[in-house]
């Protein structure tokens, strides 16, 4: 029994030793070849975001002409004949040529038609006056107002034809505008906003959706609204303006009061209730010559708007002289600029807290 046990143990030991040797031989065989080299994958560096800025300027009423019934001296037409068309844009062309897009309210017809509407004031400029817009680096105009049909349908059609001839865009009266700036589509719309109706709201909603579907990343909406010579927006202006922002507009601006009104920041966007007159041939000496240019720099990352607010409120007078209106809008400085800025701030405070001042780069 003892011998059998010893024999088993010896056999068992030999068996184990043989397995170890096979294992060692296998290890030696494996280690005799160099290890296979695999490429080390490097983590791809993501592309840098594409940052784009688009500077947009808006200004007030352009009445580049006059009423033929004006019998007084120094009308817009007389000023044009005496000084030439470049005279009118002498103090604005540099400002507007340095932005990416400028739009204004064109409150006159550009026509040679003689058939007039039956109303008190009917403004007309010759077709050649369209060049003033080009000389002033103005890219597009709002036609939704109470003077573009002063010379009836013929006058309106002539105006559109002349704008097209001079390569100036237009919008309003069921026309929308879309342009591409630095690879970004920018759209504009215009409306008469006398009453807050379901029809108007429906049209605004539809038009903004249509521009978005066409690729617009920035949408500016001009309104002709409010009451003449009123410094405070009425309830219709506020309700329509805020509704338009809620529908997706990125900037809302207003015209018609012929004086400045305040600015409101609403849901992160700006409503400029009235820019006042600007190049205004409708009056040779209005008592209030204050106006301003509103500029906003829109910031986009990879083609999408980001929430970064940067604006400038630039005080102007509609004339280069205080004695009368010579139809040459002129930027203000010093105490006069401070006065107009203070005026706009106080008017804004009558609408809501003027928090926009924090984003105003002109302060």
C-alpha positions as CSV (number, residue, x, y, z in Angstrom):
1,X,0.0,0.0,0.0
2,X,2.8,2.3,0.8
3,X,4.6,1.5,-2.4
4,X,1.5,2.1,-4.4
5,X,1.0,5.5,-2.8
6,X,4.6,6.4,-3.5
7,X,4.3,5.4,-7.1
8,X,1.2,7.5,-7.5
9,X,2.8,10.5,-6.0
10,X,5.8,10.2,-8.3
11,X,3.7,9.9,-11.3
12,X,1.6,12.8,-10.2
13,X,4.7,14.9,-9.7
14,X,6.1,14.0,-13.2
15,X,2.8,14.9,-14.7
16,X,2.7,18.3,-13.2
17,X,6.3,19.0,-14.1
18,X,5.5,18.1,-17.7
19,X,2.7,20.7,-17.8
20,X,4.9,23.4,-16.5
21,X,7.5,22.6,-19.1
22,X,4.9,22.8,-21.9
23,X,3.8,26.1,-20.5
24,X,7.4,27.4,-20.4
25,X,8.0,26.3,-23.9
26,X,4.8,28.0,-25.0
27,X,5.9,31.2,-23.2
28,X,9.3,31.1,-24.9
29,X,7.8,30.5,-28.3
30,X,5.5,33.5,-27.9
31,X,8.2,35.8,-26.5
32,X,10.5,35.0,-29.4
33,X,8.3,37.1,-31.8
34,X,8.0,40.9,-31.5
35,X,4.5,42.1,-30.4
36,X,2.1,43.3,-33.1
37,X,2.1,47.1,-33.3
38,X,-1.4,48.7,-33.5
39,X,-1.8,52.4,-34.4
40,X,-2.8,54.6,-31.5
41,X,-6.0,56.6,-32.4
42,X,-5.8,60.3,-31.5
43,X,-9.0,62.0,-30.4
44,X,-10.2,64.3,-33.3
45,X,-10.2,68.0,-32.4
46,X,-13.6,69.5,-32.9
47,X,-13.8,72.4,-35.4
48,X,-13.9,75.9,-33.9
49,X,-17.4,77.5,-33.9
50,X,-18.0,80.0,-36.6
51,X,-18.7,83.4,-35.1
52,X,-20.5,86.0,-37.2
53,X,-21.6,89.5,-36.4
54,X,-24.1,91.5,-38.5
55,X,-24.6,95.2,-37.8
56,X,-28.0,96.6,-38.7
57,X,-29.1,100.2,-38.7
58,X,-32.6,101.6,-38.8
59,X,-33.6,105.2,-39.2
60,X,-36.9,107.2,-39.4
61,X,-39.0,108.9,-42.1
62,X,-37.5,109.6,-45.5
63,X,-39.6,112.1,-47.4
64,X,-37.3,112.7,-50.3
65,X,-39.5,115.2,-52.1
66,X,-42.3,117.6,-51.2
67,X,-45.9,118.5,-51.8
68,X,-46.3,120.4,-55.0
69,X,-48.7,122.8,-53.3
70,X,-46.0,124.1,-51.0
71,X,-45.5,127.7,-52.0
72,X,-42.7,128.5,-49.6
73,X,-39.0,129.0,-50.2
74,X,-36.4,126.3,-49.4
75,X,-38.4,123.2,-50.2
76,X,-36.7,119.8,-50.6
77,X,-36.9,120.2,-54.3
78,X,-35.2,123.6,-54.3
79,X,-32.5,122.3,-52.0
80,X,-31.8,119.4,-54.4
81,X,-31.7,121.8,-57.4
82,X,-29.3,124.1,-55.6
83,X,-26.9,121.7,-53.8
84,X,-27.2,118.3,-55.6
85,X,-28.3,115.0,-54.3
86,X,-25.1,114.2,-52.3
87,X,-25.8,117.1,-50.1
88,X,-28.6,115.2,-48.3
89,X,-26.4,112.2,-47.3
90,X,-23.2,114.1,-46.5
91,X,-23.5,113.4,-42.8
92,X,-24.9,109.9,-42.9
93,X,-23.2,108.0,-45.7
94,X,-20.1,107.1,-43.6
95,X,-22.2,105.7,-40.7
96,X,-24.4,103.6,-43.0
97,X,-21.6,102.4,-45.2
98,X,-19.8,100.9,-42.2
99,X,-22.8,98.7,-41.2
100,X,-24.0,95.6,-42.9
101,X,-27.6,96.6,-43.6
102,X,-29.7,99.8,-43.3
103,X,-33.4,100.2,-43.6
104,X,-35.6,103.3,-43.3
105,X,-39.2,104.3,-43.8
106,X,-39.7,105.8,-47.3
107,X,-42.6,108.1,-46.9
108,X,-42.9,109.5,-50.4
109,X,-43.6,108.4,-54.0
110,X,-40.9,108.4,-56.7
111,X,-42.8,109.2,-59.8
112,X,-43.6,111.6,-62.6
113,X,-47.3,110.8,-62.4
114,X,-49.7,113.8,-61.9
115,X,-52.8,112.0,-60.8
116,X,-53.1,112.5,-57.0
117,X,-55.1,111.1,-54.1
118,X,-57.7,113.3,-52.6
119,X,-56.0,114.2,-49.3
120,X,-54.2,117.1,-47.5
121,X,-50.5,116.2,-48.0
122,X,-49.3,114.3,-51.1
123,X,-45.5,113.8,-51.3
124,X,-43.6,113.2,-54.5
125,X,-40.0,113.1,-55.6
126,X,-38.7,112.6,-59.1
127,X,-37.4,109.1,-60.0
128,X,-33.9,110.5,-60.0
129,X,-34.2,111.1,-56.2
130,X,-34.0,107.3,-55.7
131,X,-30.3,107.8,-56.1
132,X,-30.2,109.5,-52.7
133,X,-30.9,106.1,-51.1
134,X,-28.0,104.5,-52.9
135,X,-25.7,107.5,-52.1
136,X,-26.6,107.1,-48.4
137,X,-25.9,103.3,-48.4
138,X,-29.5,102.4,-47.6
139,X,-30.2,98.8,-48.6
140,X,-34.0,98.6,-48.2
141,X,-37.0,100.7,-47.4
142,X,-40.4,100.2,-45.8
143,X,-43.4,101.1,-48.0
144,X,-46.2,100.3,-45.6
145,X,-47.3,103.8,-44.7
146,X,-49.8,106.5,-45.5
147,X,-47.9,108.2,-48.3
148,X,-46.7,105.6,-50.8
149,X,-50.1,105.8,-52.6
150,X,-50.3,109.6,-52.6
151,X,-50.1,109.3,-56.4
152,X,-52.4,106.3,-56.6
153,X,-51.5,102.9,-58.0
154,X,-49.4,104.4,-60.8
155,X,-47.3,106.3,-58.3
156,X,-46.8,103.3,-56.2
157,X,-45.8,101.1,-59.1
158,X,-43.4,103.7,-60.4
159,X,-41.8,103.9,-56.9
160,X,-41.3,100.1,-56.9
161,X,-39.9,100.2,-60.4
162,X,-37.4,103.0,-59.5
163,X,-36.3,101.2,-56.3
164,X,-35.6,98.1,-58.4
165,X,-33.8,100.1,-61.0
166,X,-31.4,101.5,-58.4
167,X,-31.1,98.1,-56.6
168,X,-32.8,99.2,-53.4
169,X,-34.8,96.6,-51.6
170,X,-38.4,97.2,-50.4
171,X,-40.9,95.6,-48.1
172,X,-44.4,96.2,-46.8
173,X,-47.8,96.2,-48.5
174,X,-47.7,92.4,-48.8
175,X,-44.1,92.4,-50.0
176,X,-41.4,90.8,-47.9
177,X,-37.6,91.2,-48.2
178,X,-34.8,88.6,-47.9
179,X,-31.1,89.1,-48.4
180,X,-27.9,87.3,-47.6
181,X,-25.3,89.0,-45.5
182,X,-22.0,87.1,-44.7
183,X,-23.8,83.8,-45.4
184,X,-26.7,84.7,-43.1
185,X,-30.3,85.3,-44.5
186,X,-31.8,88.5,-43.1
187,X,-35.5,89.3,-43.7
188,X,-37.7,92.4,-43.3
189,X,-41.4,93.0,-43.1
190,X,-43.6,96.2,-43.0
191,X,-47.2,96.9,-41.8
192,X,-49.6,99.6,-41.2
193,X,-50.5,99.1,-37.5
194,X,-53.3,101.5,-36.8
195,X,-55.5,98.8,-35.1
196,X,-54.8,95.6,-33.3
197,X,-56.9,93.2,-35.3
198,X,-57.1,89.4,-35.7
199,X,-56.4,89.9,-39.4
200,X,-53.2,91.8,-38.8
201,X,-52.0,89.4,-36.2
202,X,-52.6,86.5,-38.5
203,X,-50.7,88.2,-41.3
204,X,-47.7,88.9,-39.1
205,X,-47.6,85.3,-37.8
206,X,-47.8,83.9,-41.3
207,X,-45.2,86.3,-42.8
208,X,-42.7,85.6,-40.1
209,X,-43.2,81.8,-40.5
210,X,-42.7,82.1,-44.2
211,X,-39.4,84.1,-43.8
212,X,-38.2,81.5,-41.3
213,X,-39.1,78.7,-43.8
214,X,-37.0,80.5,-46.4
215,X,-34.0,80.4,-44.1
216,X,-34.1,83.9,-42.4
217,X,-32.1,83.9,-39.2
218,X,-32.7,87.6,-38.4
219,X,-36.1,89.3,-39.0
220,X,-36.7,93.0,-38.7
221,X,-40.3,94.4,-38.7
222,X,-41.2,98.0,-39.4
223,X,-44.6,99.4,-38.3
224,X,-46.4,102.6,-39.3
225,X,-48.5,103.2,-36.2
226,X,-49.3,105.5,-33.3
227,X,-50.4,109.1,-33.2
228,X,-48.7,112.1,-34.8
229,X,-46.6,114.3,-32.3
230,X,-47.3,111.9,-29.5
231,X,-44.1,111.0,-27.5
232,X,-45.7,108.0,-25.8
233,X,-46.8,104.8,-27.6
234,X,-50.4,104.0,-27.3
235,X,-51.9,100.6,-26.3
236,X,-52.1,99.4,-29.9
237,X,-48.4,100.0,-30.5
238,X,-47.4,98.1,-27.4
239,X,-49.7,95.2,-27.9
240,X,-48.8,94.7,-31.6
241,X,-45.1,95.3,-31.0
242,X,-45.0,92.7,-28.2
243,X,-47.1,90.2,-30.2
244,X,-44.6,90.5,-33.1
245,X,-41.7,89.7,-30.9
246,X,-43.6,86.7,-29.5
247,X,-44.1,85.5,-33.1
248,X,-40.3,85.5,-33.6
249,X,-39.3,88.9,-34.8
250,X,-35.8,89.9,-33.7
251,X,-36.2,93.7,-33.9
252,X,-39.4,95.9,-34.1
253,X,-39.2,99.6,-35.2
254,X,-41.9,102.2,-35.6
255,X,-42.7,105.3,-37.6
256,X,-45.5,107.9,-38.1
257,X,-45.5,110.0,-34.9
258,X,-42.8,112.3,-36.5
259,X,-41.2,112.6,-33.0
260,X,-39.1,110.1,-31.1
261,X,-40.6,107.7,-28.6
262,X,-39.0,105.3,-26.2
263,X,-37.3,101.9,-26.5
264,X,-38.4,98.8,-24.7
265,X,-36.6,95.5,-24.2
266,X,-39.3,92.8,-24.3
267,X,-38.5,89.1,-24.0
268,X,-34.9,89.7,-24.8
269,X,-35.6,91.7,-28.0
270,X,-36.0,95.4,-28.7
271,X,-39.0,97.5,-29.7
272,X,-38.1,101.0,-30.9
273,X,-41.5,102.6,-30.9
274,X,-40.7,105.7,-33.0
275,X,-37.6,106.9,-34.6
276,X,-39.1,110.2,-35.6
277,X,-38.3,112.1,-38.8
278,X,-35.0,111.7,-40.5
279,X,-34.6,113.1,-44.0
280,X,-38.0,114.8,-43.9
281,X,-39.1,116.9,-46.9
282,X,-42.6,117.3,-45.5
283,X,-41.8,120.3,-43.3
284,X,-39.2,123.0,-43.8
285,X,-39.0,123.9,-40.1
286,X,-40.6,121.4,-37.6
287,X,-40.4,122.5,-34.0
288,X,-38.9,119.2,-32.9
289,X,-35.8,118.3,-34.9
290,X,-34.6,115.4,-32.7
291,X,-34.2,112.0,-34.1
292,X,-31.8,109.0,-33.7
293,X,-30.4,106.0,-35.5
294,X,-30.8,102.6,-33.7
295,X,-28.0,100.1,-34.4
296,X,-27.9,96.5,-33.3
297,X,-25.1,94.0,-33.7
298,X,-26.5,90.5,-34.0
299,X,-24.2,87.7,-32.9
300,X,-24.4,84.2,-34.4
301,X,-22.6,81.0,-33.7
302,X,-22.5,78.4,-36.5
303,X,-25.3,80.4,-38.2
304,X,-27.6,80.6,-35.2
305,X,-28.5,83.7,-33.2
306,X,-27.1,83.8,-29.7
307,X,-28.4,85.8,-26.8
308,X,-25.8,88.6,-26.8
309,X,-27.1,92.2,-26.8
310,X,-25.1,95.0,-28.3
311,X,-26.9,98.2,-29.4
312,X,-26.1,101.9,-30.1
313,X,-28.6,104.7,-29.8
314,X,-27.0,107.5,-32.0
315,X,-28.6,111.0,-31.5
316,X,-29.2,113.0,-34.6
317,X,-30.9,116.2,-35.7
318,X,-32.8,116.2,-39.0
319,X,-30.9,119.2,-40.2
320,X,-27.3,120.4,-40.1
321,X,-28.6,123.8,-38.9
322,X,-31.0,124.7,-36.1
323,X,-32.5,127.7,-37.8
324,X,-34.5,125.6,-40.3
325,X,-34.8,122.1,-41.9
326,X,-32.2,121.8,-44.7
327,X,-33.0,118.0,-45.0
328,X,-29.4,117.0,-44.1
329,X,-29.6,114.7,-41.1
330,X,-26.6,115.3,-38.8
331,X,-25.2,113.3,-35.8
332,X,-25.0,115.2,-32.5
333,X,-22.2,115.3,-30.0
334,X,-21.5,116.9,-26.6
335,X,-24.4,118.4,-24.6
336,X,-26.8,118.1,-27.5
337,X,-26.2,114.4,-27.8
338,X,-26.6,113.9,-24.1
339,X,-29.9,115.9,-24.1
340,X,-31.4,113.7,-26.8
341,X,-30.2,110.5,-25.1
342,X,-31.7,111.7,-21.8
343,X,-34.9,112.4,-23.6
344,X,-35.1,108.9,-25.1
345,X,-34.3,107.4,-21.7
346,X,-37.1,109.4,-19.9
347,X,-39.6,108.4,-22.6
348,X,-38.5,104.8,-22.3
349,X,-39.1,104.9,-18.6
350,X,-42.8,105.7,-19.3
351,X,-43.1,102.4,-21.0
352,X,-41.1,100.0,-18.8
353,X,-37.8,99.9,-17.0
354,X,-35.2,101.1,-19.5
355,X,-32.8,98.2,-19.0
356,X,-31.7,98.6,-22.6
357,X,-29.2,101.2,-21.4
358,X,-27.0,98.5,-20.1
359,X,-26.4,97.3,-23.7
360,X,-26.0,100.7,-25.3
361,X,-22.4,101.0,-26.5
362,X,-22.8,104.7,-27.1
363,X,-23.1,105.5,-23.4
